[in-house]
Amino acid sequence: MTDHGNSKQHPVVPHYHEWTENESKKLIRDSAHDNGLKKWHRIANEDILRE
């Protein structure tokens, strides 16, 4: 729910990262660093998103 101390690389707060497996079954992060939260993220995390 933060910019991980790197606001230049993570301008969208809060955000999530998209992860996939490559052919070697290694987890890699999608090239798009930040994705804005979707409605279901907000519902599932409403307790920590309240201000």
PDB file of N, CA, C and O in Angstrom:
ATOM      1  N   MET A   1       0.809  -1.191   0.000  1.00  0.00           N
ATOM      2  CA  MET A   1       0.000   0.000   0.000  1.00  0.00           C
ATOM      3  C   MET A   1       0.857   1.262   0.000  1.00  0.00           C
ATOM      4  O   MET A   1       0.360   2.358   0.258  1.00  0.00           O
ATOM      5  N   THR A   2       2.163   1.098  -0.295  1.00  0.00           N
ATOM      6  CA  THR A   2       3.072   2.241  -0.305  1.00  0.00           C
ATOM      7  C   THR A   2       3.843   2.288  -1.614  1.00  0.00           C
ATOM      8  O   THR A   2       3.626   1.475  -2.513  1.00  0.00           O
ATOM      9  N   ASP A   3       4.741   3.251  -1.702  1.00  0.00           N
ATOM     10  CA  ASP A   3       5.616   3.342  -2.866  1.00  0.00           C
ATOM     11  C   ASP A   3       6.929   2.598  -2.638  1.00  0.00           C
ATOM     12  O   ASP A   3       7.860   2.728  -3.432  1.00  0.00           O
ATOM     13  N   HIS A   4       7.011   1.822  -1.563  1.00  0.00           N
ATOM     14  CA  HIS A   4       8.185   1.012  -1.221  1.00  0.00           C
ATOM     15  C   HIS A   4       9.435   1.873  -1.064  1.00  0.00           C
ATOM     16  O   HIS A   4      10.552   1.395  -1.265  1.00  0.00           O
ATOM     17  N   GLY A   5       9.246   3.151  -0.701  1.00  0.00           N
ATOM     18  CA  GLY A   5      10.375   4.049  -0.543  1.00  0.00           C
ATOM     19  C   GLY A   5      10.989   4.498  -1.858  1.00  0.00           C
ATOM     20  O   GLY A   5      12.092   5.044  -1.882  1.00  0.00           O
ATOM     21  N   ASN A   6      10.268   4.267  -2.958  1.00  0.00           N
ATOM     22  CA  ASN A   6      10.799   4.613  -4.273  1.00  0.00           C
ATOM     23  C   ASN A   6       9.683   5.237  -5.101  1.00  0.00           C
ATOM     24  O   ASN A   6       9.122   4.601  -5.993  1.00  0.00           O
ATOM     25  N   SER A   7       9.374   6.482  -4.793  1.00  0.00           N
ATOM     26  CA  SER A   7       8.254   7.157  -5.456  1.00  0.00           C
ATOM     27  C   SER A   7       8.463   7.342  -6.957  1.00  0.00           C
ATOM     28  O   SER A   7       7.490   7.444  -7.704  1.00  0.00           O
ATOM     29  N   LYS A   8       9.700   7.385  -7.403  1.00  0.00           N
ATOM     30  CA  LYS A   8       9.973   7.546  -8.835  1.00  0.00           C
ATOM     31  C   LYS A   8       9.509   6.311  -9.619  1.00  0.00           C
ATOM     32  O   LYS A   8       8.934   6.444 -10.699  1.00  0.00           O
ATOM     33  N   GLN A   9       9.754   5.117  -9.081  1.00  0.00           N
ATOM     34  CA  GLN A   9       9.356   3.877  -9.744  1.00  0.00           C
ATOM     35  C   GLN A   9       7.912   3.479  -9.444  1.00  0.00           C
ATOM     36  O   GLN A   9       7.319   2.673 -10.159  1.00  0.00           O
ATOM     37  N   HIS A  10       7.353   4.056  -8.374  1.00  0.00           N
ATOM     38  CA  HIS A  10       6.002   3.680  -7.943  1.00  0.00           C
ATOM     39  C   HIS A  10       5.136   4.918  -7.717  1.00  0.00           C
ATOM     40  O   HIS A  10       4.804   5.237  -6.575  1.00  0.00           O
ATOM     41  N   PRO A  11       4.769   5.613  -8.785  1.00  0.00           N
ATOM     42  CA  PRO A  11       3.987   6.835  -8.624  1.00  0.00           C
ATOM     43  C   PRO A  11       2.531   6.595  -8.225  1.00  0.00           C
ATOM     44  O   PRO A  11       1.883   7.498  -7.696  1.00  0.00           O
ATOM     45  N   VAL A  12       2.015   5.408  -8.466  1.00  0.00           N
ATOM     46  CA  VAL A  12       0.627   5.090  -8.127  1.00  0.00           C
ATOM     47  C   VAL A  12       0.600   4.445  -6.740  1.00  0.00           C
ATOM     48  O   VAL A  12       1.198   3.390  -6.526  1.00  0.00           O
ATOM     49  N   VAL A  13      -0.100   5.090  -5.799  1.00  0.00           N
ATOM     50  CA  VAL A  13      -0.211   4.561  -4.437  1.00  0.00           C
ATOM     51  C   VAL A  13      -1.662   4.679  -4.011  1.00  0.00           C
ATOM     52  O   VAL A  13      -2.233   5.760  -4.155  1.00  0.00           O
ATOM     53  N   PRO A  14      -2.295   3.631  -3.495  1.00  0.00           N
ATOM     54  CA  PRO A  14      -1.801   2.260  -3.448  1.00  0.00           C
ATOM     55  C   PRO A  14      -1.855   1.618  -4.831  1.00  0.00           C
ATOM     56  O   PRO A  14      -2.548   2.099  -5.727  1.00  0.00           O
ATOM     57  N   HIS A  15      -1.113   0.524  -4.988  1.00  0.00           N
ATOM     58  CA  HIS A  15      -1.040  -0.171  -6.270  1.00  0.00           C
ATOM     59  C   HIS A  15      -0.777  -1.654  -6.040  1.00  0.00           C
ATOM     60  O   HIS A  15      -0.536  -2.097  -4.917  1.00  0.00           O
ATOM     61  N   TYR A  16      -0.829  -2.402  -7.125  1.00  0.00           N
ATOM     62  CA  TYR A  16      -0.456  -3.820  -7.062  1.00  0.00           C
ATOM     63  C   TYR A  16       0.457  -4.131  -8.236  1.00  0.00           C
ATOM     64  O   TYR A  16       0.501  -3.397  -9.222  1.00  0.00           O
ATOM     65  N   HIS A  17       1.179  -5.227  -8.111  1.00  0.00           N
ATOM     66  CA  HIS A  17       2.072  -5.680  -9.170  1.00  0.00           C
ATOM     67  C   HIS A  17       1.522  -6.963  -9.766  1.00  0.00           C
ATOM     68  O   HIS A  17       1.026  -7.828  -9.044  1.00  0.00           O
ATOM     69  N   GLU A  18       1.609  -7.082 -11.052  1.00  0.00           N
ATOM     70  CA  GLU A  18       1.161  -8.279 -11.772  1.00  0.00           C
ATOM     71  C   GLU A  18       2.356  -9.216 -11.927  1.00  0.00           C
ATOM     72  O   GLU A  18       3.396  -8.817 -12.451  1.00  0.00           O
ATOM     73  N   TRP A  19       2.211 -10.455 -11.474  1.00  0.00           N
ATOM     74  CA  TRP A  19       3.283 -11.447 -11.541  1.00  0.00           C
ATOM     75  C   TRP A  19       2.844 -12.616 -12.411  1.00  0.00           C
ATOM     76  O   TRP A  19       1.684 -13.026 -12.378  1.00  0.00           O
ATOM     77  N   THR A  20       3.789 -13.154 -13.196  1.00  0.00           N
ATOM     78  CA  THR A  20       3.517 -14.325 -14.020  1.00  0.00           C
ATOM     79  C   THR A  20       4.709 -15.278 -13.937  1.00  0.00           C
ATOM     80  O   THR A  20       5.796 -14.894 -13.505  1.00  0.00           O
ATOM     81  N   GLU A  21       4.492 -16.511 -14.353  1.00  0.00           N
ATOM     82  CA  GLU A  21       5.581 -17.488 -14.419  1.00  0.00           C
ATOM     83  C   GLU A  21       6.114 -17.539 -15.841  1.00  0.00           C
ATOM     84  O   GLU A  21       5.342 -17.531 -16.800  1.00  0.00           O
ATOM     85  N   ASN A  22       7.427 -17.589 -15.976  1.00  0.00           N
ATOM     86  CA  ASN A  22       7.999 -17.763 -17.316  1.00  0.00           C
ATOM     87  C   ASN A  22       8.110 -19.255 -17.626  1.00  0.00           C
ATOM     88  O   ASN A  22       7.634 -20.085 -16.852  1.00  0.00           O
ATOM     89  N   GLU A  23       8.725 -19.594 -18.735  1.00  0.00           N
ATOM     90  CA  GLU A  23       8.826 -21.000 -19.155  1.00  0.00           C
ATOM     91  C   GLU A  23       9.578 -21.860 -18.145  1.00  0.00           C
ATOM     92  O   GLU A  23       9.339 -23.063 -18.046  1.00  0.00           O
ATOM     93  N   SER A  24      10.483 -21.243 -17.400  1.00  0.00           N
ATOM     94  CA  SER A  24      11.278 -21.970 -16.391  1.00  0.00           C
ATOM     95  C   SER A  24      10.605 -22.000 -15.024  1.00  0.00           C
ATOM     96  O   SER A  24      11.211 -22.405 -14.032  1.00  0.00           O
ATOM     97  N   LYS A  25       9.358 -21.571 -14.980  1.00  0.00           N
ATOM     98  CA  LYS A  25       8.573 -21.536 -13.742  1.00  0.00           C
ATOM     99  C   LYS A  25       9.089 -20.502 -12.737  1.00  0.00           C
ATOM    100  O   LYS A  25       8.786 -20.572 -11.546  1.00  0.00           O
ATOM    101  N   LYS A  26       9.876 -19.538 -13.238  1.00  0.00           N
ATOM    102  CA  LYS A  26      10.368 -18.461 -12.385  1.00  0.00           C
ATOM    103  C   LYS A  26       9.342 -17.330 -12.402  1.00  0.00           C
ATOM    104  O   LYS A  26       8.826 -16.977 -13.463  1.00  0.00           O
ATOM    105  N   LEU A  27       9.043 -16.757 -11.225  1.00  0.00           N
ATOM    106  CA  LEU A  27       8.114 -15.640 -11.154  1.00  0.00           C
ATOM    107  C   LEU A  27       8.792 -14.374 -11.646  1.00  0.00           C
ATOM    108  O   LEU A  27       9.901 -14.040 -11.230  1.00  0.00           O
ATOM    109  N   ILE A  28       8.105 -13.678 -12.540  1.00  0.00           N
ATOM    110  CA  ILE A  28       8.613 -12.402 -13.027  1.00  0.00           C
ATOM    111  C   ILE A  28       7.501 -11.355 -12.936  1.00  0.00           C
ATOM    112  O   ILE A  28       6.319 -11.665 -13.091  1.00  0.00           O
ATOM    113  N   ARG A  29       7.907 -10.113 -12.681  1.00  0.00           N
ATOM    114  CA  ARG A  29       6.927  -9.035 -12.572  1.00  0.00           C
ATOM    115  C   ARG A  29       6.687  -8.428 -13.942  1.00  0.00           C
ATOM    116  O   ARG A  29       7.611  -8.267 -14.739  1.00  0.00           O
ATOM    117  N   ASP A  30       5.442  -8.097 -14.199  1.00  0.00           N
ATOM    118  CA  ASP A  30       5.059  -7.440 -15.436  1.00  0.00           C
ATOM    119  C   ASP A  30       5.836  -6.137 -15.580  1.00  0.00           C
ATOM    120  O   ASP A  30       6.179  -5.504 -14.581  1.00  0.00           O
ATOM    121  N   SER A  31       6.110  -5.742 -16.792  1.00  0.00           N
ATOM    122  CA  SER A  31       6.892  -4.527 -17.021  1.00  0.00           C
ATOM    123  C   SER A  31       6.169  -3.268 -16.541  1.00  0.00           C
ATOM    124  O   SER A  31       6.818  -2.275 -16.208  1.00  0.00           O
ATOM    125  N   ALA A  32       4.852  -3.296 -16.502  1.00  0.00           N
ATOM    126  CA  ALA A  32       4.109  -2.151 -15.960  1.00  0.00           C
ATOM    127  C   ALA A  32       4.243  -2.206 -14.440  1.00  0.00           C
ATOM    128  O   ALA A  32       3.675  -3.083 -13.789  1.00  0.00           O
ATOM    129  N   HIS A  33       4.991  -1.270 -13.890  1.00  0.00           N
ATOM    130  CA  HIS A  33       5.295  -1.320 -12.461  1.00  0.00           C
ATOM    131  C   HIS A  33       4.064  -1.227 -11.560  1.00  0.00           C
ATOM    132  O   HIS A  33       3.912  -2.021 -10.632  1.00  0.00           O
ATOM    133  N   ASP A  34       3.214  -0.288 -11.825  1.00  0.00           N
ATOM    134  CA  ASP A  34       2.100  -0.046 -10.914  1.00  0.00           C
ATOM    135  C   ASP A  34       0.767  -0.158 -11.625  1.00  0.00           C
ATOM    136  O   ASP A  34       0.580   0.365 -12.723  1.00  0.00           O
ATOM    137  N   ASN A  35      -0.133  -0.835 -10.990  1.00  0.00           N
ATOM    138  CA  ASN A  35      -1.498  -0.935 -11.474  1.00  0.00           C
ATOM    139  C   ASN A  35      -2.393  -0.392 -10.366  1.00  0.00           C
ATOM    140  O   ASN A  35      -2.287  -0.813  -9.214  1.00  0.00           O
ATOM    141  N   GLY A  36      -3.266   0.533 -10.711  1.00  0.00           N
ATOM    142  CA  GLY A  36      -4.188   1.054  -9.716  1.00  0.00           C
ATOM    143  C   GLY A  36      -5.092  -0.058  -9.200  1.00  0.00           C
ATOM    144  O   GLY A  36      -5.393  -1.005  -9.925  1.00  0.00           O
ATOM    145  N   LEU A  37      -5.521   0.058  -7.951  1.00  0.00           N
ATOM    146  CA  LEU A  37      -6.357  -0.981  -7.362  1.00  0.00           C
ATOM    147  C   LEU A  37      -7.690  -1.076  -8.077  1.00  0.00           C
ATOM    148  O   LEU A  37      -8.287  -0.071  -8.463  1.00  0.00           O
ATOM    149  N   LYS A  38      -8.136  -2.297  -8.241  1.00  0.00           N
ATOM    150  CA  LYS A  38      -9.452  -2.551  -8.821  1.00  0.00           C
ATOM    151  C   LYS A  38     -10.465  -2.613  -7.695  1.00  0.00           C
ATOM    152  O   LYS A  38     -10.102  -2.663  -6.519  1.00  0.00           O
ATOM    153  N   LYS A  39     -11.734  -2.610  -8.061  1.00  0.00           N
ATOM    154  CA  LYS A  39     -12.795  -2.599  -7.057  1.00  0.00           C
ATOM    155  C   LYS A  39     -12.658  -3.757  -6.078  1.00  0.00           C
ATOM    156  O   LYS A  39     -12.830  -3.566  -4.875  1.00  0.00           O
ATOM    157  N   TRP A  40     -12.349  -4.959  -6.574  1.00  0.00           N
ATOM    158  CA  TRP A  40     -12.260  -6.116  -5.679  1.00  0.00           C
ATOM    159  C   TRP A  40     -11.062  -6.003  -4.737  1.00  0.00           C
ATOM    160  O   TRP A  40     -11.108  -6.528  -3.625  1.00  0.00           O
ATOM    161  N   HIS A  41      -9.974  -5.319  -5.167  1.00  0.00           N
ATOM    162  CA  HIS A  41      -8.846  -5.079  -4.263  1.00  0.00           C
ATOM    163  C   HIS A  41      -9.299  -4.184  -3.111  1.00  0.00           C
ATOM    164  O   HIS A  41      -8.981  -4.430  -1.947  1.00  0.00           O
ATOM    165  N   ARG A  42     -10.049  -3.140  -3.465  1.00  0.00           N
ATOM    166  CA  ARG A  42     -10.510  -2.193  -2.443  1.00  0.00           C
ATOM    167  C   ARG A  42     -11.459  -2.867  -1.452  1.00  0.00           C
ATOM    168  O   ARG A  42     -11.389  -2.614  -0.249  1.00  0.00           O
ATOM    169  N   ILE A  43     -12.339  -3.717  -1.956  1.00  0.00           N
ATOM    170  CA  ILE A  43     -13.277  -4.423  -1.076  1.00  0.00           C
ATOM    171  C   ILE A  43     -12.507  -5.377  -0.165  1.00  0.00           C
ATOM    172  O   ILE A  43     -12.751  -5.406   1.042  1.00  0.00           O
ATOM    173  N   ALA A  44     -11.590  -6.151  -0.720  1.00  0.00           N
ATOM    174  CA  ALA A  44     -10.854  -7.138   0.066  1.00  0.00           C
ATOM    175  C   ALA A  44      -9.924  -6.484   1.098  1.00  0.00           C
ATOM    176  O   ALA A  44      -9.609  -7.096   2.119  1.00  0.00           O
ATOM    177  N   ASN A  45      -9.487  -5.256   0.840  1.00  0.00           N
ATOM    178  CA  ASN A  45      -8.541  -4.592   1.726  1.00  0.00           C
ATOM    179  C   ASN A  45      -9.108  -3.346   2.393  1.00  0.00           C
ATOM    180  O   ASN A  45      -8.352  -2.479   2.832  1.00  0.00           O
ATOM    181  N   GLU A  46     -10.438  -3.251   2.473  1.00  0.00           N
ATOM    182  CA  GLU A  46     -11.041  -2.034   3.002  1.00  0.00           C
ATOM    183  C   GLU A  46     -10.594  -1.713   4.421  1.00  0.00           C
ATOM    184  O   GLU A  46     -10.546  -0.545   4.806  1.00  0.00           O
ATOM    185  N   ASP A  47     -10.268  -2.734   5.199  1.00  0.00           N
ATOM    186  CA  ASP A  47      -9.853  -2.475   6.581  1.00  0.00           C
ATOM    187  C   ASP A  47      -8.534  -1.720   6.652  1.00  0.00           C
ATOM    188  O   ASP A  47      -8.344  -0.919   7.566  1.00  0.00           O
ATOM    189  N   ILE A  48      -7.616  -1.950   5.714  1.00  0.00           N
ATOM    190  CA  ILE A  48      -6.343  -1.236   5.754  1.00  0.00           C
ATOM    191  C   ILE A  48      -6.330   0.005   4.877  1.00  0.00           C
ATOM    192  O   ILE A  48      -5.402   0.809   4.959  1.00  0.00           O
ATOM    193  N   LEU A  49      -7.346   0.171   4.040  1.00  0.00           N
ATOM    194  CA  LEU A  49      -7.420   1.349   3.185  1.00  0.00           C
ATOM    195  C   LEU A  49      -8.163   2.505   3.866  1.00  0.00           C
ATOM    196  O   LEU A  49      -8.069   3.649   3.421  1.00  0.00           O
ATOM    197  N   ARG A  50      -8.897   2.209   4.939  1.00  0.00           N
ATOM    198  CA  ARG A  50      -9.634   3.276   5.636  1.00  0.00           C
ATOM    199  C   ARG A  50      -8.672   4.313   6.158  1.00  0.00           C
ATOM    200  O   ARG A  50      -7.596   3.988   6.659  1.00  0.00           O
ATOM    201  N   GLU A  51      -9.067   5.557   6.037  1.00  0.00           N
ATOM    202  CA  GLU A  51      -8.226   6.632   6.563  1.00  0.00           C
ATOM    203  C   GLU A  51      -8.965   7.407   7.600  1.00  0.00           C
ATOM    204  O   GLU A  51      -8.423   8.357   8.164  1.00  0.00           O
TER     205      GLU A  51
END
